[in-house]
Amino acid sequence: MLRFEPWKIILVLGVTLLGLIYAVPNLLSRETADSLPEWLPHRQVNLGLDLQGGSHLLLEVNLQAVITEYVESLIDDVRAALRAENVGYTGIGRRESAVILKLRDPAVFEQARKLIEEISDEIEVAIDAEGNTVVALSDDAIGRRQQSVVNQSIEIVRRRIDETGTREPSIQRQGENRILVQLPGVDDPERIKRILGKTAKMNFRMVDETTPIEDALRGRIPPGSELLYEIDPRINNGEPIPVVVRKRIGVSGDSLTDAQPTFQDGQPVVSLRFDSVGARKFAELTTDNVGRRFAIVLDSEVISAPVVREPIPGGSAIISGNFTVQSANDLALLLRAGALPAPLNVIEERTVGPSLGADSIRAGTSASVIAMLLVAGYMLLLYGLFGVVADIALVVNVIMIISAMSVLGATLTLPGIAGIALTIGNAVDANVLIYERIREEVRIGRSPFSALDIGFQQAMRAIIDSNVTSLIAAALLYQFGSGSIRGFAVTLVIGLLTSMFTSVMLSRLIIVIWIKRVRPKQLPV
């Protein structure tokens, strides 16, 4: 254990030096660190929400809205399938999460069931106690659809947050249908809520100009149309303007490839670009409807309903309306990121101010420094010169924790600081085990070299056992915990690994170099 090959010495000193180098950027300001050349270490420890300040949002995915939307579309499919084979029915509609209808002739149920099941292999057809035919998604299909919706929602939320330029956001799934969003440094949480709260389902539909608005307001709307509203503060004193639009979608927002804010005649507008399929559909829509109005609908609200003056080929278009520069930017952002498959509801919101975060940093730093001084003083009093070696290893250990978190891009939270403080205490455990074993060997009369060799060798098993059990606990905390618990687990794992290196390798190297140079007759332990 006291023999160090040259390559081991180089490895230990090299790792220690790299730790020091990668920790240095944390002493610089963020701007100075970012301005360093790419080949130099410039990454810093990311501060979490509780240290930097920012917004904490817990979002809930409205899964029922997805099922309801699917059932609404299923009604049209069922109607078309039955009409194609002249199967008579009455009272088709939606009841909760199923399509319900009454067959005029109950004897044709088997025929109707086969026709309906051909629509999709995810649906089931049955008869209820009242003799109605019920068409519903199977439980497995609902589970798969909900899983897909939540995963897709997380991805869209991530895209939208990234588009805002927020640095180091934390976006995690929580439970079955919730998304935890933590945005360090965000000073306008209301804008983020508006951006995340919009489903951003946009489409282009023709205006139904054959249905009088008065009839629509009285509820007399044709089956293929619906009543929506356009809000423009410049018109009608900002009162919502009713518009009857066709339900049939001419061009879907799914065909968009890009959306950018720009200016037209000095007014903010949004420029759109479609893919090849969308470009063809948009060209056909505008070619076939010159002189008629079409509505640009976003989340069941009409943004504008202009008249088609001429065909618009080329796959690009301009959305004009009552936009400010900020609202044009936000709309372009939403359209670029894509539409959410389901609405998101904010069920929990917290905002941490920068001053509170700064107080947390000061308190956490003070606690860590005090812990380090007390541990260092205790080791110095208890083990003398060997205590100095343990203190050197302790300081290097903290530096290596910081450098490792910088390289890995880990986020430091307030519980993470607690994890570092805990690591400071645990870091000297290995030294205590080694030194106490060396003392025992000295008491029974072994020579300094022999006592050191046996002390390091025999203590190693206990050191490995204690650290492995701590690593298992930390891994379980990370696996089953969330948010701040994971932050604590990350720093604890990093601290355990670095303390193994510093207390076993670095401190042993220092002691070996010392004993070979000084060759003491008695060990100062």
C-alpha positions in Angstrom: 0.0 0.0 0.0 3.0 2.3 0.4 4.4 1.7 -3.0 3.4 4.3 -5.6 4.4 3.7 -9.2 5.2 6.8 -11.2 2.0 6.5 -13.3 -0.1 6.4 -10.2 1.6 9.6 -8.9 1.0 11.3 -12.2 -2.6 10.2 -12.2 -3.4 11.4 -8.7 -1.7 14.7 -9.2 -3.2 15.1 -12.7 -6.8 14.5 -11.4 -6.2 16.9 -8.5 -4.9 19.6 -10.9 -7.8 19.2 -13.3 -10.2 19.6 -10.4 -8.6 22.9 -9.5 -8.6 24.1 -13.1 -12.3 23.3 -13.7 -13.3 24.9 -10.4 -11.6 28.2 -11.2 -14.4 29.5 -13.6 -16.8 29.6 -10.6 -14.7 32.4 -9.1 -15.5 34.5 -12.2 -18.7 36.3 -13.2 -21.0 34.6 -15.6 -20.2 37.1 -18.4 -16.4 36.7 -17.9 -16.7 32.9 -17.9 -18.8 32.9 -21.0 -16.3 35.1 -22.8 -13.4 32.6 -22.2 -12.1 30.7 -25.3 -13.9 27.4 -26.0 -10.7 25.4 -25.3 -10.5 26.8 -21.8 -12.7 25.5 -19.0 -15.6 28.0 -18.7 -18.6 26.1 -17.3 -19.9 27.1 -13.9 -22.1 25.4 -11.4 -25.7 26.1 -12.3 -27.7 27.6 -9.4 -31.1 26.2 -8.8 -34.3 28.1 -8.3 -34.0 28.4 -4.6 -30.5 30.0 -4.9 -30.9 32.1 -8.0 -34.5 33.1 -7.7 -37.1 32.4 -10.4 -40.4 30.6 -11.0 -41.7 27.2 -10.0 -44.7 25.9 -11.8 -46.6 22.6 -11.4 -48.7 21.9 -14.5 -51.4 19.3 -14.9 -52.1 17.8 -18.3 -55.9 17.8 -19.0 -56.1 14.2 -20.2 -59.9 14.2 -20.3 -59.8 17.0 -22.9 -57.8 14.7 -25.2 -60.3 11.8 -24.8 -63.2 14.2 -25.4 -61.6 15.6 -28.5 -61.1 12.0 -29.9 -64.7 11.0 -29.1 -66.0 14.1 -30.9 -64.0 13.2 -34.0 -65.1 9.5 -33.6 -68.8 10.6 -33.9 -68.2 11.8 -37.5 -66.4 8.5 -38.3 -69.2 6.4 -36.8 -71.8 8.4 -38.6 -70.0 8.0 -42.0 -69.4 4.3 -41.5 -73.1 3.5 -40.7 -74.5 5.8 -43.5 -72.2 4.1 -46.1 -74.0 0.8 -45.4 -77.5 2.3 -44.8 -77.6 1.2 -41.2 -80.3 3.3 -39.5 -79.7 5.0 -36.2 -80.9 7.9 -34.0 -79.6 10.2 -31.3 -75.9 9.9 -32.0 -73.8 12.0 -29.6 -71.3 11.9 -26.8 -71.9 10.7 -23.3 -68.8 11.2 -21.0 -66.0 9.4 -22.8 -68.0 7.4 -25.3 -70.1 7.7 -28.4 -73.7 6.7 -27.8 -76.4 6.0 -30.4 -79.6 4.0 -30.9 -80.0 1.5 -33.7 -83.4 1.6 -35.4 -83.2 -2.1 -35.8 -81.5 -3.9 -32.9 -81.1 -7.0 -35.1 -78.3 -5.3 -37.2 -76.1 -4.7 -34.1 -73.5 -7.3 -35.2 -73.3 -5.6 -38.6 -73.0 -2.2 -37.0 -70.3 -3.5 -34.6 -68.1 -4.8 -37.4 -68.5 -1.6 -39.3 -67.5 0.5 -36.3 -64.6 -1.6 -35.2 -63.1 -1.3 -38.7 -62.6 2.4 -37.9 -59.9 1.6 -35.4 -58.6 -1.4 -33.5 -58.6 0.8 -30.3 -62.3 1.0 -29.9 -64.9 -1.4 -28.3 -68.6 -1.6 -29.1 -71.2 -2.8 -26.6 -74.9 -2.4 -25.7 -75.8 -0.7 -22.4 -78.8 -1.5 -20.1 -81.1 0.8 -22.1 -80.4 -0.8 -25.4 -78.1 1.9 -26.7 -75.0 1.1 -28.7 -71.9 2.5 -26.9 -68.6 3.1 -28.7 -65.6 3.7 -26.5 -61.8 3.5 -26.4 -60.4 0.4 -24.7 -58.6 0.8 -21.4 -55.3 -0.1 -23.0 -55.8 2.5 -25.7 -56.7 5.2 -23.2 -53.5 4.3 -21.2 -51.3 4.5 -24.3 -52.9 7.7 -25.5 -52.5 9.4 -22.1 -48.9 8.3 -21.8 -48.2 9.6 -25.3 -49.9 12.9 -24.5 -47.9 13.5 -21.4 -44.6 12.7 -23.1 -45.5 15.0 -26.0 -46.6 17.8 -23.7 -43.2 17.6 -21.8 -41.4 17.9 -25.2 -43.5 20.9 -26.3 -43.1 22.6 -22.9 -39.3 22.1 -23.3 -39.3 23.6 -26.7 -41.3 26.6 -25.7 -39.1 27.3 -22.7 -36.0 26.9 -24.8 -37.4 29.4 -27.3 -37.7 32.0 -24.5 -33.9 31.8 -23.9 -34.3 30.7 -20.3 -31.0 29.3 -19.0 -30.8 25.8 -17.3 -34.5 25.2 -16.9 -35.6 22.1 -15.1 -38.6 20.2 -16.7 -39.6 16.9 -15.2 -42.5 14.6 -15.1 -44.2 14.3 -11.8 -46.7 11.6 -11.2 -49.0 10.4 -14.0 -50.1 13.6 -15.5 -48.1 16.5 -14.0 -45.1 18.4 -15.2 -42.8 20.3 -12.9 -41.2 23.4 -14.4 -38.5 25.3 -12.6 -37.1 28.4 -14.3 -34.1 30.0 -12.5 -33.6 33.7 -13.1 -37.0 34.3 -14.8 -38.2 37.7 -13.9 -41.5 37.6 -15.8 -43.4 34.5 -14.7 -46.7 35.8 -16.0 -45.4 35.7 -19.6 -44.2 32.1 -19.1 -47.6 31.1 -17.8 -49.3 32.7 -20.8 -46.9 30.9 -23.2 -47.3 27.5 -21.5 -51.1 28.0 -21.0 -51.9 28.2 -24.7 -52.5 25.0 -26.5 -51.5 26.9 -29.7 -53.6 24.8 -32.1 -53.8 26.9 -35.2 -55.7 26.3 -38.4 -57.1 28.1 -41.4 -60.9 27.7 -42.1 -63.4 29.3 -44.3 -65.9 31.7 -42.9 -69.6 30.6 -43.3 -71.0 33.7 -44.9 -74.4 32.0 -45.6 -75.4 31.9 -42.0 -76.6 35.2 -40.6 -74.9 36.2 -37.3 -78.3 36.8 -35.7 -79.3 33.2 -36.3 -76.0 31.9 -35.0 -76.4 34.0 -31.8 -79.8 32.4 -31.3 -78.3 29.0 -31.6 -79.4 28.2 -35.2 -76.0 27.0 -36.6 -75.7 24.5 -39.4 -74.1 21.1 -38.4 -70.9 21.9 -40.3 -70.2 25.3 -38.8 -69.6 26.8 -35.3 -69.7 30.2 -33.7 -66.3 31.7 -32.6 -65.3 35.2 -31.6 -62.7 37.6 -32.9 -61.3 40.1 -30.3 -59.7 43.3 -31.8 -59.5 46.4 -29.5 -59.4 48.6 -32.6 -62.9 47.4 -33.7 -66.3 47.6 -31.9 -64.6 49.1 -28.8 -62.8 45.8 -28.1 -66.1 43.8 -27.8 -65.8 40.2 -29.1 -67.0 40.0 -32.7 -69.0 36.8 -33.5 -67.8 34.9 -36.6 -69.4 31.8 -38.0 -66.7 29.5 -39.4 -66.7 26.1 -41.0 -65.6 23.2 -38.9 -63.7 21.7 -41.8 -60.1 22.6 -41.5 -58.5 23.9 -44.7 -54.9 24.0 -43.6 -53.7 22.7 -40.2 -51.0 24.3 -38.1 -49.2 20.9 -38.1 -48.0 21.9 -41.6 -46.0 24.9 -40.4 -42.3 24.7 -40.6 -41.4 28.2 -39.4 -43.0 31.2 -37.8 -41.1 34.5 -37.3 -42.2 38.0 -36.0 -41.7 40.7 -38.5 -43.1 44.1 -39.6 -45.5 45.0 -42.4 -46.4 48.7 -43.0 -44.9 49.5 -39.7 -47.1 47.0 -37.8 -45.9 43.8 -36.0 -47.0 40.7 -37.9 -46.1 37.0 -37.9 -44.7 35.4 -41.0 -45.5 31.8 -41.6 -43.9 29.1 -43.8 -45.6 25.8 -44.6 -44.1 22.4 -45.7 -44.8 21.1 -49.2 -48.2 19.6 -48.2 -49.3 22.7 -46.3 -48.2 24.9 -49.1 -50.2 23.0 -51.7 -53.3 23.0 -49.4 -52.9 26.8 -48.7 -52.6 27.5 -52.4 -55.7 25.5 -53.2 -57.6 27.2 -50.3 -56.8 30.7 -51.5 -57.3 29.9 -55.2 -60.7 28.3 -54.8 -62.0 31.1 -52.5 -60.9 34.4 -54.0 -63.2 37.2 -52.8 -64.3 35.2 -49.7 -63.2 35.4 -46.1 -61.2 32.8 -44.3 -60.5 32.7 -40.6 -57.2 32.2 -38.8 -58.2 30.3 -35.7 -55.9 29.8 -32.7 -57.2 27.9 -29.7 -60.9 28.4 -30.7 -60.4 32.1 -31.1 -60.3 34.0 -34.4 -57.1 36.0 -34.7 -58.3 37.6 -37.9 -60.7 36.9 -40.8 -59.3 38.6 -43.9 -60.7 38.5 -47.4 -58.7 36.4 -49.9 -57.7 39.0 -52.6 -55.7 36.7 -54.8 -54.3 33.1 -54.7 -51.3 32.8 -52.4 -48.8 30.2 -53.7 -45.2 29.7 -52.5 -45.9 28.2 -49.1 -45.8 31.4 -47.1 -48.3 33.7 -45.5 -48.6 36.7 -43.1 -50.8 36.9 -40.0 -51.8 40.4 -39.2 -53.9 41.5 -36.3 -53.8 43.5 -33.1 -50.2 42.5 -32.3 -47.7 44.3 -30.2 -44.0 43.4 -30.7 -44.1 41.1 -27.6 -47.4 39.4 -28.6 -46.0 38.8 -32.2 -42.9 37.3 -30.7 -44.9 35.1 -28.4 -47.2 33.8 -31.1 -44.3 33.0 -33.4 -42.6 31.2 -30.5 -45.8 29.1 -29.9 -46.2 28.2 -33.5 -42.5 27.2 -33.9 -42.6 25.0 -30.8 -45.8 23.3 -31.9 -49.2 22.8 -30.4 -49.8 21.1 -27.1 -51.8 17.8 -27.5 -53.9 18.8 -24.4 -54.5 21.9 -22.3 -52.2 22.5 -19.3 -53.5 23.8 -16.0 -51.3 25.6 -13.5 -52.1 24.0 -10.1 -49.1 25.3 -8.1 -47.0 28.4 -8.6 -44.1 29.8 -6.5 -41.8 32.7 -7.2 -38.5 33.0 -5.4 -37.0 36.5 -5.4 -33.2 37.0 -6.1 -32.7 38.5 -2.7 -34.1 35.4 -1.0 -31.9 33.3 -3.2 -28.8 35.4 -2.3 -29.7 35.0 1.4 -29.9 31.2 0.9 -26.4 31.2 -0.7 -24.9 33.2 2.1 -26.5 31.0 4.7 -25.5 27.8 2.9 -22.0 29.0 2.3 -21.6 30.1 6.0 -22.8 26.7 7.2 -20.4 24.8 4.9 -17.4 27.0 5.9 -18.2 26.6 9.6 -18.6 22.8 9.1 -15.2 22.7 7.3 -13.4 24.7 10.0 -14.9 22.7 12.8 -14.0 19.4 11.1 -10.5 20.6 10.2 -9.9 21.8 13.7 -11.1 18.5 15.2 -8.8 16.5 12.9 -5.9 18.7 13.7 -6.3 18.4 17.4 -6.9 14.7 17.3 -4.3 13.5 14.8 -1.7 16.3 14.6 0.4 16.2 11.4 -1.8 13.5 10.0 -4.8 15.7 10.7 -3.2 18.4 8.5 -3.0 15.8 5.7 -6.7 15.0 6.2 -7.5 18.7 6.1 -5.6 19.2 2.8 -7.6 16.3 1.4 -10.8 17.8 2.7 -10.2 21.2 1.0 -9.3 19.4 -2.3 -12.5 17.3 -1.9 -14.7 20.4 -1.8 -12.9 21.9 -4.8 -13.4 18.7 -6.8 -17.1 18.6 -5.9 -17.5 22.0 -7.4 -15.4 21.2 -10.5 -17.4 17.9 -11.0 -20.7 19.7 -10.8 -19.4 22.3 -13.3 -18.3 19.7 -15.8 -21.5 17.6 -15.5 -23.7 20.7 -15.7 -25.4 19.7 -12.4 -27.7 22.2 -10.7 -26.8 23.3 -7.1 -29.8 23.7 -4.9 -30.2 24.6 -1.2 -30.5 20.9 -0.3 -27.4 20.4 -2.5 -25.5 22.7 -0.3 -26.7 20.6 2.7 -25.4 17.6 0.8 -22.0 19.3 0.5 -22.0 20.1 4.2 -22.8 16.5 5.0 -20.0 15.3 2.6 -17.6 17.5 4.5 -18.3 15.5 7.7 -18.3 12.2 5.8 -15.1 13.0 3.9 -12.9 12.5 7.0 -14.5 9.2 8.0 -12.0 7.3 5.8 -9.1 9.2 7.4 -10.4 8.4 10.9 -10.7 4.7 10.1 -7.2 4.6 8.6 -5.6 6.7 11.4 -7.2 4.7 14.2 -6.1 1.4 12.6 -2.5 2.9 12.3 -2.7 3.8 16.0 -3.6 0.2 16.9 -0.7 -1.1 14.9 1.7 1.4 16.6 0.5 0.3 20.0 1.4 -3.3 19.4 4.9 -2.3 18.4 5.0 -2.3 14.7 7.4 -0.1 12.8 6.2 3.2 11.2 6.3 1.7 7.7 4.6 -1.5 8.7 1.9 0.3 10.7 1.1 2.6 7.8 1.0 -0.3 5.3 -1.3 -2.4 7.5 -3.4 0.6 8.5 -4.2 1.6 4.9 -4.7 -2.0 3.8 -7.0 -3.2 6.6 -9.1 0.0 6.8 -9.9 -0.2 3.0 -12.7 -2.8 3.4 -14.6 -0.8 6.0 -14.2 2.4 3.9 -15.6 0.7 0.8 -18.5 -0.9 2.7 -19.5 2.4 4.3 -19.3 4.4 1.0 -21.1 1.8 -1.0 -24.1 1.7 1.4 -24.2 5.5 1.3 -24.1 5.4 -2.5 -27.0 3.0 -2.6 -29.1 5.3 -0.4 -28.2 8.3 -2.5 -29.1 6.4 -5.7 -32.5 5.5 -4.3 -33.1 9.1 -3.3 -32.3 10.2 -6.9 -34.4 7.5 -8.5 -37.6 8.0 -6.4 -37.2 11.6 -5.4 -37.8 14.8 -7.3 -36.7 18.4 -7.4 -34.7 19.4 -4.3 -34.3 15.7 -3.1 -32.5 14.9 -6.4 -30.3 17.9 -5.9 -29.3 16.6 -2.5 -28.7 13.1 -3.9 -26.5 14.4 -6.8 -24.2 16.4 -4.5 -24.0 13.5 -2.1 -23.0 11.0 -4.8 -20.4 13.3 -6.2 -19.1 14.0 -2.7 -18.8 10.4 -1.8 -16.8 9.6 -5.0 -14.5 12.6 -4.6 -14.0 11.8 -0.9 -12.9 8.3 -1.8 -10.3 9.7 -4.1 -9.0 12.4 -1.7 -9.0 10.5 1.5 -7.6 7.2 0.2 -5.4 8.2 -2.8 -4.4 11.8 -2.2 -3.8 11.6 1.5 -2.0 8.3 1.1 0.3 9.8 -1.5 1.1 12.8 0.8 1.9 10.5 3.7 4.0 8.2 1.6 6.1 11.1 0.2 6.5 12.5 3.8 7.5 9.2 5.4 10.0 8.3 2.6 11.7 11.8 3.0 11.6 12.1 6.7 11.8 8.4 7.8 10.5 9.1 11.3 11.2 6.6 14.1 7.7 7.3 15.5 4.5 8.3 13.8 2.8 11.6 14.9 -0.6 10.1 15.1 
